[in-house]
Amino acid sequence: MFRRARERQQAFTLIELLVAIAIIGILASLVIVSIARASSKARDTKVKTNAAAVDKALAQYEVDHSAKYPTAVSQIDTTALSSYLVTDYLRTATALTPNSGKAAKYASNATGSAYFQAWELENRTEVAVTTGNGVYALQWSGCGGECCRAAVYNRPVIQWN
């Protein structure tokens, strides 16, 4: 009789097993969310690196072409810059490509003496990556319909459609 009581105490009850499975499920979901957030930040870091590479390539292009940038009075996607920058200033066109579903825009004034580029990030709490030496009066239409947080001092308001 005493043996049966001792054997029962060593086994898990169904409730204890279900509680343990629920705790493991909650912890797993927290890990998945943090991994997704980290990968989003990694993609944004890649965008920032690409924007810096394109900015340096444009600076070198300007030096080699008598203080003129590629002319694009209306906005263009940065991928359209490949004919100007790839081979001489960038190894491949991948630096000109934004994250999927996001926009990267370039524009210059009519004389090619000033330019502006903007790259949309996945993380909406961060300001879009903007570089350039001028073109302060543009309104761009690009991705999601809301004004990107790039209304920085002396920068154009960027409208992503």
N, C-alpha and C positions, 0 to 999 in steps of 0.2 A: 504494500500500500504506500509506503514512503517512497518507493522507487518511482511510481507513477507521478507523484507530485513533483519530484525532482526533475523528471523528464519534461514535464510541461513548462517549467520555468526556463529551460534552456532554449526552447523554440521561440521564433518570432510570431507575433500575432499578425493577422491580416492588416489591422489598422497601422501597426508600426511599419510594416512593409510599404503600405500606400503613402505614409508620411515621408518615408525615406525617398521614394520615387518622386514625389512632388518636390521635395527639396532639391534633388538632383536636376529636375526639369527646370526649376527656377534659376539655378546657378548656370545651367547650360544656356538659357535664353539671355542672361546677362553677358555671358562671354560672347555670344553671337553678335549682340548689339555693339559691344565694344570693338569687336573685330571689324564690323561694318563701318563704324565711325573712324577707325584708324585707317582703313583703306581709302575712305573719302578724303581724309587729310593728306594721305600720300599722293592721291591724284591731284589735289590742289597744289601740293609742293612741286609736282611735275609741271603743272601749268605755269607756276611762278618761274621755274627754271627755264622753260621754253620761252616765256616772255623776255627774260633777261638775255637769252641767246639771240633772239630775233632783234632785240634792241641793239646789241653789240654788232650784229650783222648789218643792221641799218646804218649804224655809225660808220662802219668800215665802207659801206656802199657810198655814203655821203662823201667820205674822204676821197675815194677813187673816182667820183663823178662830179667834180667841181662844185662841191657844196650843194648837191641836189639829191633829194630822196626820190624813191619811186613815186610817180605822180598818180594819185587816185583821189580826185576831187570829191566824188561820192564814195560812200563807205564800201569797202570790199572785205570779203573774208580773208583772213591771213593766209589761207592756202593759196590764194591768187598771187601772193608774193613769190611763189617758188620760182617763177621764170626770172625774177630779178636776183634772188639770193642763193638758190641752191647751186651747187658746184663751186662757186667762187667764195661764198661767205658761210654757208651751212653745208654740212656733209650730206644730209638727207632732208626731205620735206617733213619728216615727223615732228620737228620742232615747230612747224607752222600749224600743226593740227591741234585743235582744242579737244577737251574731253567730249565724249559722245553726248549729244543733246545740248551742248553748251556752245556759246558763240565766242569768236575771237575776231575783232574787227580792226581795220586799218584805214586811215584816211590821211590825205595831205592837202596842203593848199595848192592853188593852181600853178604856182611857180616851182613847187617842189622844195621850197626852202624850209618848210616846217611839216611835221607829221605828228600823228597821235595814234596809239594803238591801245586797245582795251581787251582784256581776257576775262570772261565770266568764270567764276569759281562755283564749285558745288556747294560749299558751305556759305549760306546766305548771310551769316553773321560777320563775315569778313568783307572788306571793300574789294571790289574788282581790281585786278592788276591793270594799272594804267601807266604808260610811259610815253614819252615824246617831248618835243621841245616847243610845241605851239598848238595851233588849231583849237582855239578855245570856244568856238561858237557852233559846234556841231550838235545835232540831235540825231542819235542813231536809232534805228529800228533793227532789232536782232532777235532775241529769244523769248522769253516767257511773259511778256506783256506788262511787267512791273518795272519800275525804275530801279536800276541797279544802284547799289550804294556807292557809286563812284562820283558823286557830286562833290568832289574834293575842291579845295580852293584852286582857282585857275584851271579847272578841268571841265570839259563839257559834261552835260547831263547825258547819260547813256541810257537809252531806252531799249531794253531787250524785248523783242516780240517773238 
